[in-house]
Amino acid sequence: MSDKVIENNQVSVIGEIVSGFTFSHEVFGEGFYMVDVLVRRLSDSADVIPVMISERLINVEEDYTGEFIRVAGQFRSYNRHEEKKNRLVLSVFAREVEFLEEEVENAKTNQIFLDGYICKAPVYRKTPLGREIADLLIAVNRPYGKSDYIPCICWGRNARFASGFEVGGRVQIWGRIQSREYVKKISETESERRVAYEVSVSKLEYAES
């Protein structure tokens, strides 16, 4: 059962570790830690992706900053309660970790596949320059009755296609994980820089519910 479910959420990233480990939580005596991995895009920019790793997969006492790593796992979400409301927190949950001697040239450094369900009506819009965008929120089931809620962004022809998706419809998505900085207004005088994570969609298929 669990292996079958895991097929619906597959992530593979290759990048450089750019932080130390910070403790996240413990389950049945197994500690889980967060670490940031910088994944380069084909352009000169890069995404910094949070990865959750079990202490059984890696020695969390060591500093691996600057090391290159390949991570395979799932894109997971959980709700963190802050400022009187829940905030969706996303990270790559590592199942396999492999250290690399050096950065791999021309490798597919950032890939994700999701098979899930539309859980909010798509939001379709155009940028001031006329570029078409559609935002989707996908619920991806995992074992024991849980689901991960993954924001996805479509462009151009895919955005037009996705704008007609209905809540409850099943969708398969291929793309990459991207990080995006934004400014969150906290009060009249305060704001802070935050980072949002989403799946940038390169291909999608839709099957009505």
C-alpha positions, 0 to 999 in steps of 0.5 A: 500500500505505502509503496503504491502511494509514494509513487504519486509524489516523487522528487529528485534534486541535486545541489549544494548544501548551504546551511547547517542542520536545524532540529525539526521534530522527532517521531518514535525516537527518530530525529528529523532535521532541516538543511538548505540545498541550493539548486541551480537553474539553467539560467544564472539564478538558483533555488534554495530548497529546504530538505528534511533529513532523518538523523539515520540517513546522515550525521547531523552533527557534521557541517556539510556546507559546500558539499554536493548532494543528490536527494530523492524523496517527496515534496511534503507540506504541514501547517504551522500555527503562527500569528493566529492562523495556519501557514503552509510549510513545504519541504523535500522529505528525503528518502535517499541521500547521496554525496557527489564528488562535484557538481554534475554538468548538464544533469537534471538537477530539479525534478518533481512528479505529482499525481493528485487532486485539485482542491481549490478553484484554479486562479488564472491571471495575466501579467502586465506584459500579457504572460498567462499564469494559473495557480493550482493547489494540489492535494496529494495523498499519502499513507494513513489518511494524510495528504500534502497540499502543494501549490503549483504554477502554470504558464502560457498554454498550460495556464490556459489549459489549467484554468478550466480544471474543476475542484476534485479533478485528478491531475498529473504534474511534471516540473521543478520546485522553485523558491520565490522571495516576497514581502509579507506585511505584518502591520502598518509599519512592519513587513518581513521578507519571506520565501514561498515554495511552489512547483513550476509546471512544465507538463500536466495531464488532467482526468476529470473526477 
